[in-house]
Amino acid sequence: MQYKNPIIPGFNPDPSICRIGEDYYLVTSSFEYFPGIPLYHSKDLIHWEQIGHCLTRNSQITLAKGFPNSIGIYAPTIRYHNGRFYVITTNVSYNSQGEGNFVIWTDDPQGEWSDPIWIDLPGIDPSLYFEDDGRVFYTGTHQKIFLCEIDIATGKLLSERKDIWGGTGGADPEAPHLYKIDGYYYLFISEGGTSQCHMLTVARSKNIDGPYIPCPRNPVLTNRSLPLPIKAVGHADLVQAHNGSWWAVCLGIRSVPYPDRHHLGRETFLTPLKWDEDGWPIFGNNGSIDLLMEADCLPEVTFPPKSVRDDFCDSKLDFCWNFIYNPDNSLWSLTEKKGCLALKGNEINLNDKETSAWIGRRQEHMDCAVCTSLDFAPQKDGEEAGLSVFLNCNHHYEIALTMIDNQKRIIFRRRIGSLWKVENSIEYNRDQVIFEINATKDTYTFSYIDESGKSKIVGNGEVHYLSTEVGGKFTGNYIVLYATGNGSKCSDSAYFDWFDYIFE
């Protein structure tokens, strides 16, 4: 049977997975976006639905500002033990409030998760291993891979930290996951940096604290230097399926040549694995993965297709929507006007590294179309609401309804690093408008629907300038609904009646 990668498209890096019976749960990194740590569920490892987030309250976490695409929640690991789900992760804030490693837990993955239990250990990419005798071990990344026993209920350290493996010589040994299989402790890590040279390596030992002997075939999973559409493969987590087969989830990127660049972020991919006669793993296609994979898959279990349209009629936002940084709940509402998302623009605009009236969802497909219906009555110059493709505050394109010299206008603007320009400005005398963005692998095209129902192109932007290689770091592009007063508060809210995300 064949299946398609990625299994979770769009910005969903650093996947971690666990199984409970015939149910599979997966989490990914969220960085500066809130709610944090998206949580997915599957019955067959191929089809997934988002069922929530693990960090949903401002009281759980403070996300730092000012470091686009490189701060916030890094590399969570999810594990299940004695009826309880645990997620361990890192909040990177460059020495700001709330930095460090912590555990959260829940007995119901679709319910609320606990407040953080902080752990006084350095580095990033923490993982948990539950030993058969009840002990709990923490593996982490701090120059080398280290091991420490902890009290899972309090976060207290129960042993000295010990370095157990430095990898095979590749840069940045990180992302450790520890498993006990057939009498061996297997330690999987990533090396080579989280870009084109990314790779998965493994070592094993009869004792949990080593010494760890590396696999003679390392790296055991990588797409580096191969003419494949998936690049930067690494950061894998293993799971044994309920039929006994073995699989791994990992991150990778779908790049556009040449030279290679990507704009959807690092995504979640799936690969089967088998064990050779010496007990070492063989991943995918002899150590590589592709967009179309052949495997003995589990029986297919699909979920109802998600609606193209979000009509904002529910009492809560759909799980696909995020805020940038911790939200200010006074800036948005689903109840101010029935059946609409209301955004009340404050002084902050898309260029500012601060909390604003900003709600976005991941772009998941290179070829897609989005459109939204906006009702907005700007009262003074600078008031603005619209639709944006957003990599970060230094790299974004937008189409908006605004006021300039006491005249309502539709504008198209591009921000590329320190360069910005309003590329087009069109007089427009109505408060209601439908905005559209059509995306290909090379171009974003921005349009509006005129009074006769025809689509009018306002501008185009190259995808290249919103790629990670040009302006980003660890995340991918978002499609954003926003409002701003550009230095002062907006007089009225902007009302988004519906939003469509369409792909083939």
C-alpha positions as CSV (number, residue, x, y, z in Angstrom):
1,M,0.0,0.0,0.0
2,Q,1.1,3.5,-0.7
3,Y,0.7,6.6,1.4
4,K,1.6,10.3,0.9
5,N,3.9,12.5,2.9
6,P,3.8,14.8,4.7
7,I,1.2,13.4,7.0
8,I,0.8,16.8,8.8
9,P,1.5,19.6,6.3
10,G,2.6,23.1,7.0
11,F,4.6,24.4,9.9
12,N,4.6,21.4,12.3
13,P,8.2,20.6,13.2
14,D,9.9,18.3,15.8
15,P,7.1,15.7,15.9
16,S,6.7,13.4,18.9
17,I,4.3,10.5,19.1
18,C,2.8,8.0,21.6
19,R,0.3,5.2,21.3
20,I,-2.5,4.1,23.7
21,G,-4.1,0.9,22.4
22,E,-5.2,1.7,18.8
23,D,-5.0,5.5,19.3
24,Y,-2.0,7.6,18.3
25,Y,-1.2,11.1,19.7
26,L,1.3,13.5,18.2
27,V,2.6,17.0,19.2
28,T,4.8,19.5,17.4
29,S,6.7,22.7,18.2
30,S,4.8,26.0,18.1
31,F,7.5,28.6,18.9
32,E,6.0,32.1,19.3
33,Y,2.5,31.1,18.4
34,F,-0.4,30.6,20.9
35,P,-2.1,28.4,21.8
36,G,1.1,26.3,22.1
37,I,1.9,22.7,21.2
38,P,-0.7,21.5,18.7
39,L,-2.1,18.1,19.5
40,Y,-3.1,15.6,16.8
41,H,-4.9,12.2,16.9
42,S,-4.9,9.3,14.5
43,K,-6.1,5.7,14.2
44,D,-3.8,4.6,11.3
45,L,-0.7,6.9,11.5
46,I,-1.5,8.4,8.1
47,H,-4.7,10.4,8.6
48,W,-4.6,12.9,11.4
49,E,-7.0,15.5,13.0
50,Q,-6.1,18.2,15.4
51,I,-7.9,17.8,18.7
52,G,-6.5,20.7,20.6
53,H,-3.4,22.3,22.1
54,C,-1.4,21.6,25.3
55,L,-0.7,25.2,26.2
56,T,-4.0,27.1,26.1
57,R,-3.8,29.6,29.1
58,N,-1.7,32.7,29.5
59,S,-1.0,31.5,33.0
60,Q,0.8,28.4,31.7
61,I,3.5,30.2,29.6
62,T,4.9,33.6,28.7
63,L,6.2,33.9,25.2
64,A,9.0,36.3,24.6
65,K,8.9,38.9,21.9
66,G,11.5,40.5,19.7
67,F,13.2,37.4,18.2
68,P,11.1,36.4,15.1
69,N,10.8,32.7,14.4
70,S,13.4,31.7,16.9
71,I,11.8,31.9,20.4
72,G,9.1,30.2,22.3
73,I,8.1,26.5,22.5
74,Y,10.8,24.1,21.2
75,A,10.6,20.3,20.5
76,P,8.0,18.8,22.8
77,T,8.0,15.1,23.6
78,I,4.7,13.3,24.4
79,R,4.6,10.1,26.5
80,Y,1.9,8.0,28.2
81,H,2.4,6.3,31.5
82,N,0.0,4.7,34.0
83,G,-3.0,6.4,32.6
84,R,-1.5,9.8,32.2
85,F,-0.2,11.8,29.3
86,Y,3.0,13.8,29.8
87,V,4.5,16.5,27.5
88,I,8.0,17.9,28.2
89,T,9.3,20.9,26.3
90,T,11.4,24.0,26.5
91,N,10.4,27.7,26.5
92,V,13.2,29.6,24.9
93,S,13.0,33.3,25.7
94,Y,16.6,34.5,25.6
95,N,16.7,35.0,29.4
96,S,13.3,36.6,29.6
97,Q,10.5,35.6,31.9
98,G,9.6,31.9,32.0
99,E,12.6,30.4,30.3
100,G,13.5,26.8,30.8
101,N,12.4,23.2,30.6
102,F,9.1,21.9,32.0
103,V,6.6,19.1,32.1
104,I,2.8,19.4,31.8
105,W,0.3,16.5,32.1
106,T,-3.3,15.5,31.7
107,D,-5.6,12.5,32.1
108,D,-7.7,13.6,29.2
109,P,-5.8,14.7,26.0
110,Q,-8.8,16.7,24.8
111,G,-9.2,18.5,28.1
112,E,-7.0,21.0,30.0
113,W,-3.4,20.3,30.7
114,S,-1.7,21.1,33.9
115,D,0.4,24.2,34.8
116,P,4.1,23.7,34.1
117,I,6.4,21.6,36.5
118,W,9.7,23.3,36.0
119,I,12.9,21.3,35.9
120,D,16.3,22.8,36.7
121,L,18.3,21.4,33.8
122,P,19.9,23.3,30.9
123,G,19.6,23.0,27.1
124,I,16.7,22.1,24.8
125,D,14.9,19.1,23.3
126,P,14.1,17.3,26.5
127,S,12.6,13.8,26.4
128,L,11.2,11.3,29.0
129,Y,11.8,7.6,29.5
130,F,9.8,5.6,32.0
131,E,11.7,2.6,33.3
132,D,10.0,-0.6,34.2
133,D,10.9,-0.2,37.9
134,G,9.1,3.1,38.2
135,R,12.1,5.4,37.7
136,V,11.7,8.3,35.3
137,F,14.7,9.6,33.2
138,Y,15.2,12.9,31.5
139,T,17.4,13.0,28.4
140,G,18.3,16.5,27.1
141,T,20.6,18.4,24.8
142,H,23.4,20.6,26.2
143,Q,26.4,20.3,23.9
144,K,26.2,16.6,24.3
145,I,23.2,14.3,25.1
146,F,22.8,13.9,28.9
147,L,20.8,11.7,31.2
148,C,19.3,12.5,34.6
149,E,16.7,10.8,36.9
150,I,13.9,13.1,37.9
151,D,10.8,13.0,40.1
152,I,8.0,13.4,37.5
153,A,5.6,14.8,40.0
154,T,7.8,17.7,41.3
155,G,10.5,18.1,38.7
156,K,13.2,17.5,41.4
157,L,16.5,16.0,40.2
158,L,17.2,12.6,41.7
159,S,20.7,12.0,40.2
160,E,23.6,13.9,38.8
161,R,23.5,14.9,35.2
162,K,25.6,12.6,33.1
163,D,26.7,13.0,29.4
164,I,26.0,9.7,27.7
165,W,26.7,10.4,24.0
166,G,28.2,13.1,21.8
167,G,27.0,11.7,18.5
168,T,29.0,10.7,15.5
169,G,30.8,14.0,14.9
170,G,28.0,15.9,13.2
171,A,27.1,19.5,14.2
172,D,24.5,20.1,16.9
173,P,23.8,16.7,18.5
174,E,20.2,17.1,19.7
175,A,16.7,15.8,20.0
176,P,17.4,12.6,22.0
177,H,14.7,9.9,22.4
178,L,15.4,6.8,24.5
179,Y,13.7,3.4,24.1
180,K,14.2,-0.1,25.5
181,I,13.9,-2.8,22.8
182,D,14.9,-6.4,23.2
183,G,17.2,-5.8,26.1
184,Y,19.0,-2.8,24.6
185,Y,18.6,0.9,25.4
186,Y,18.4,2.7,22.0
187,L,19.3,6.4,21.9
188,F,18.2,8.2,18.8
189,I,19.5,11.7,18.2
190,S,19.7,14.2,15.3
191,E,22.9,15.8,14.0
192,G,24.1,18.1,11.3
193,G,22.0,21.0,12.1
194,T,18.3,21.3,11.3
195,S,18.8,22.2,7.7
196,Q,20.0,20.4,4.6
197,C,22.6,18.3,6.5
198,H,20.0,17.1,9.1
199,M,20.3,13.4,9.9
200,L,19.2,10.8,12.4
201,T,21.8,8.7,14.2
202,V,21.5,5.9,16.8
203,A,23.6,4.2,19.5
204,R,22.7,1.5,22.0
205,S,23.7,0.1,25.3
206,K,22.8,-2.7,27.7
207,N,22.9,-0.1,30.5
208,I,20.8,3.1,30.6
209,D,23.7,5.3,31.4
210,G,26.0,3.7,28.8
211,P,28.4,3.2,27.3
212,Y,26.5,3.7,24.0
213,I,27.8,2.0,20.9
214,P,26.9,3.7,17.6
215,C,25.3,1.9,14.7
216,P,27.9,1.1,12.0
217,R,25.5,2.4,9.4
218,N,24.9,5.9,10.8
219,P,23.2,8.0,9.8
220,V,20.2,5.7,9.8
221,L,17.8,8.3,8.3
222,T,18.8,11.3,6.1
223,N,17.9,12.8,2.7
224,R,21.1,14.9,2.5
225,S,22.8,15.1,-0.9
226,L,19.9,13.1,-2.5
227,P,17.8,14.4,-5.5
228,L,14.6,14.0,-3.5
229,P,11.8,16.7,-3.0
230,I,12.1,16.3,0.8
231,K,15.1,17.8,2.5
232,A,16.4,18.4,6.0
233,V,15.0,15.1,7.4
234,G,15.6,14.4,11.1
235,H,14.3,14.8,14.6
236,A,12.5,11.4,14.6
237,D,10.4,9.7,17.3
238,L,9.6,5.9,17.1
239,V,6.3,4.1,17.8
240,Q,5.4,0.5,17.7
241,A,1.9,0.1,16.1
242,H,-0.9,-2.0,17.6
243,N,-0.2,-4.7,15.0
244,G,3.5,-4.9,16.0
245,S,5.0,-2.9,13.1
246,W,7.4,-0.1,13.7
247,W,7.2,3.5,12.4
248,A,8.8,6.8,13.0
249,V,7.6,10.4,12.6
250,C,10.2,13.0,11.7
251,L,10.5,16.5,10.4
252,G,11.4,17.5,6.8
253,I,10.9,20.3,4.4
254,R,9.4,20.4,0.9
255,S,11.7,22.7,-1.0
256,V,11.4,24.7,-4.2
257,P,14.5,24.7,-6.4
258,Y,16.9,26.3,-7.5
259,P,18.6,27.0,-5.1
260,D,16.5,25.1,-2.6
261,R,14.2,27.2,-0.5
262,H,11.1,26.5,1.6
263,H,8.2,28.6,2.9
264,L,5.8,26.2,4.5
265,G,8.1,25.5,7.4
266,R,9.3,22.1,8.6
267,E,6.5,19.6,8.4
268,T,5.7,16.1,9.8
269,F,6.6,13.0,7.8
270,L,6.1,9.3,8.4
271,T,8.4,6.4,7.6
272,P,8.2,2.7,8.3
273,L,11.2,0.9,9.8
274,K,12.3,-2.6,10.2
275,W,15.1,-4.2,12.3
276,D,18.0,-6.1,10.7
277,E,19.4,-9.3,12.0
278,D,21.9,-7.4,14.3
279,G,19.1,-5.4,15.9
280,W,19.8,-2.1,14.1
281,P,16.9,-0.1,12.4
282,I,16.4,0.3,8.7
283,F,14.2,3.4,8.0
284,G,12.1,3.9,4.9
285,N,13.8,3.4,1.5
286,N,17.2,2.2,2.9
287,G,17.5,5.3,5.1
288,S,15.7,7.9,3.1
289,I,12.0,9.0,2.7
290,D,10.0,10.3,-0.2
291,L,6.6,12.0,-0.8
292,L,5.1,8.7,-1.9
293,M,6.0,5.7,0.3
294,E,5.3,2.0,0.0
295,A,4.6,0.2,3.3
296,D,2.4,-2.4,5.0
297,C,0.1,0.2,6.4
298,L,-2.5,-0.2,9.1
299,P,-6.2,-0.4,8.1
300,E,-7.3,3.0,6.9
301,V,-9.3,5.1,9.3
302,T,-10.2,8.5,8.0
303,F,-11.8,11.5,9.5
304,P,-14.7,13.6,8.1
305,P,-13.3,16.1,5.6
306,K,-12.8,19.6,7.1
307,S,-15.0,22.3,5.7
308,V,-13.4,24.8,3.4
309,R,-15.2,27.6,5.1
310,D,-14.9,28.9,8.7
311,D,-18.0,31.0,9.3
312,F,-17.0,32.0,12.8
313,C,-20.3,30.9,14.2
314,D,-18.9,28.6,17.0
315,S,-18.2,29.9,20.5
316,K,-14.5,29.1,20.2
317,L,-12.0,29.5,17.4
318,D,-11.2,26.5,15.3
319,F,-8.0,24.7,16.5
320,C,-6.2,25.8,13.3
321,W,-6.1,29.4,14.4
322,N,-3.2,31.0,16.3
323,F,-2.3,34.3,17.9
324,I,1.3,35.6,17.7
325,Y,2.6,35.8,21.3
326,N,0.3,35.6,24.3
327,P,-3.1,37.1,23.2
328,D,-4.8,40.2,24.5
329,N,-8.4,39.0,24.6
330,S,-9.7,42.6,24.4
331,L,-8.5,42.7,20.8
332,W,-10.7,39.9,19.4
333,S,-14.2,38.5,19.8
334,L,-16.6,35.9,18.4
335,T,-19.6,37.4,20.2
336,E,-19.4,41.1,19.5
337,K,-21.2,40.6,16.2
338,K,-23.0,37.3,15.6
339,G,-21.4,35.1,13.1
340,C,-18.3,37.2,12.7
341,L,-14.7,37.4,14.0
342,A,-14.2,40.9,15.3
343,L,-10.7,42.4,15.5
344,K,-10.2,45.7,17.3
345,G,-6.9,47.1,16.0
346,N,-4.6,48.7,18.6
347,E,-1.4,50.8,18.0
348,I,0.6,47.8,16.9
349,N,1.0,46.9,13.2
350,L,2.4,43.9,11.3
351,N,6.0,45.3,11.6
352,D,6.0,45.4,15.4
353,K,7.2,42.7,17.7
354,E,4.3,43.1,20.0
355,T,0.8,41.7,20.7
356,S,-1.7,42.9,18.1
357,A,-5.1,42.2,16.6
358,W,-3.7,39.3,14.6
359,I,-5.2,35.8,14.1
360,G,-3.5,33.4,11.6
361,R,-3.5,29.8,10.4
362,R,-0.7,27.8,8.8
363,Q,-0.3,27.7,5.1
364,E,-0.3,24.0,4.5
365,H,-0.1,23.7,0.7
366,M,2.1,25.4,-1.9
367,D,-0.9,25.7,-4.3
368,C,-4.0,27.0,-2.4
369,A,-6.4,29.9,-2.4
370,V,-7.8,31.9,0.5
371,C,-10.5,34.5,0.7
372,T,-12.4,36.4,3.4
373,S,-15.3,38.8,3.7
374,L,-14.4,41.9,5.6
375,D,-16.7,44.7,6.9
376,F,-14.6,47.6,8.2
377,A,-15.3,51.4,8.4
378,P,-12.0,53.2,8.9
379,Q,-12.7,56.6,10.5
380,K,-9.2,58.2,10.4
381,D,-6.0,57.9,8.5
382,G,-3.9,54.8,9.4
383,E,-6.8,52.6,10.4
384,E,-6.4,49.4,8.5
385,A,-7.7,45.8,8.3
386,G,-7.0,43.0,5.8
387,L,-5.4,39.7,4.8
388,S,-1.7,39.0,5.0
389,V,0.8,36.3,4.1
390,F,3.1,36.5,7.1
391,L,6.5,34.9,7.7
392,N,7.5,37.3,10.5
393,C,7.3,41.0,11.3
394,N,10.1,41.7,8.8
395,H,8.7,39.7,5.9
396,H,5.1,39.8,4.9
397,Y,2.7,40.9,2.2
398,E,-0.9,42.2,2.7
399,I,-4.0,43.5,1.0
400,A,-6.0,45.8,3.2
401,L,-8.8,48.3,3.4
402,T,-7.6,51.6,5.0
403,M,-7.9,55.3,5.1
404,I,-5.4,57.6,3.4
405,D,-5.9,61.4,3.3
406,N,-9.5,60.9,4.5
407,Q,-10.2,58.6,1.5
408,K,-10.9,54.9,1.9
409,R,-8.6,52.8,-0.3
410,I,-7.5,49.2,-0.9
411,I,-3.8,48.8,-0.8
412,F,-1.3,46.1,-1.5
413,R,2.0,46.4,0.4
414,R,5.2,44.3,0.7
415,R,7.7,44.2,3.5
416,I,11.0,42.5,2.8
417,G,13.5,43.0,5.5
418,S,14.2,46.7,5.9
419,L,12.5,47.5,2.6
420,W,8.8,48.2,2.3
421,K,6.5,49.7,-0.2
422,V,2.8,50.2,-0.9
423,E,2.8,48.7,-4.4
424,N,-0.7,49.7,-5.3
425,S,-3.5,51.9,-3.9
426,I,-7.0,52.0,-5.2
427,E,-9.9,54.3,-4.3
428,Y,-12.7,52.2,-2.7
429,N,-15.9,53.7,-1.3
430,R,-17.5,50.7,0.4
431,D,-17.1,49.2,3.9
432,Q,-17.6,45.6,2.7
433,V,-15.0,43.8,0.6
434,I,-13.9,40.3,-0.3
435,F,-10.1,39.8,-0.4
436,E,-8.4,36.8,-2.1
437,I,-4.9,35.4,-2.2
438,N,-4.0,32.7,-4.7
439,A,-0.7,30.9,-4.0
440,T,1.6,28.8,-6.1
441,K,5.0,27.6,-5.4
442,D,6.4,30.8,-6.9
443,T,3.9,33.6,-6.4
444,Y,1.2,35.1,-4.2
445,T,-1.5,37.0,-6.1
446,F,-3.6,39.4,-4.1
447,S,-7.1,40.4,-5.4
448,Y,-10.5,41.8,-4.3
449,I,-14.0,41.3,-5.7
450,D,-15.4,44.5,-7.2
451,E,-19.1,45.5,-7.2
452,S,-19.8,43.6,-10.3
453,G,-18.5,40.4,-8.8
454,K,-15.3,40.3,-10.8
455,S,-11.9,39.5,-9.2
456,K,-9.4,42.4,-9.6
457,I,-5.7,41.8,-9.1
458,V,-4.1,44.4,-6.9
459,G,-0.6,43.0,-6.7
460,N,1.8,40.0,-6.7
461,G,4.6,38.9,-4.4
462,E,7.4,36.4,-4.9
463,V,7.2,33.4,-2.6
464,H,11.0,33.5,-2.5
465,Y,11.1,36.6,-0.3
466,L,8.9,35.0,2.3
467,S,11.0,31.8,2.5
468,T,13.0,30.6,5.5
469,E,16.2,30.9,3.5
470,V,15.6,34.7,2.9
471,G,14.0,35.9,6.1
472,G,12.9,33.2,8.5
473,K,14.3,30.6,10.9
474,F,12.2,27.8,12.5
475,T,8.6,28.5,11.4
476,G,6.6,28.7,8.2
477,N,4.2,31.1,6.5
478,Y,0.8,32.0,8.1
479,I,-2.3,33.4,6.4
480,V,-3.4,36.2,8.7
481,L,-6.5,38.3,9.4
482,Y,-5.5,41.5,11.1
483,A,-6.5,45.0,12.1
484,T,-4.3,48.0,13.2
485,G,-4.5,51.7,13.9
486,N,-0.8,52.1,12.9
487,G,0.1,54.0,16.0
488,S,-3.3,54.6,17.5
489,K,-6.3,52.5,18.4
490,C,-8.9,51.9,15.7
491,S,-12.2,53.7,16.2
492,D,-14.3,50.5,15.3
493,S,-13.8,46.8,15.0
494,A,-13.1,45.0,11.7
495,Y,-15.6,42.2,11.2
496,F,-14.6,39.1,9.2
497,D,-17.8,37.2,8.3
498,W,-16.1,34.1,6.9
499,F,-12.8,32.7,5.8
500,D,-12.1,30.0,3.1
501,Y,-9.0,27.9,2.7
502,I,-9.1,26.0,-0.6
503,F,-6.7,23.4,-2.0
504,E,-6.7,20.5,-4.4
